[in-house]
Amino acid sequence: MSPKKRKANLLQIAEFHAEALRLAGNISANQQRIIEVAIAHGKELESSGLLAGGRS
């Protein structure tokens, strides 16, 4: 990927991120805590099997 195309992609990602934050509005303290725990612990606390949902 050329540097020019990479820069364009990074700018587009930044624009999408800013738009998503604007559309999402403020998040609650509980939602912020869930995000912090997810970042800290990663996928190790992710549910699996029947806890994750049944098959379609």
Secondary structure, DSSP 8 states (H G I E B T S, - for coil): --HHHHHHHHHHHHHHHHHHHHHH----HHHHHHHHHHHHHGGGG---GGGG----
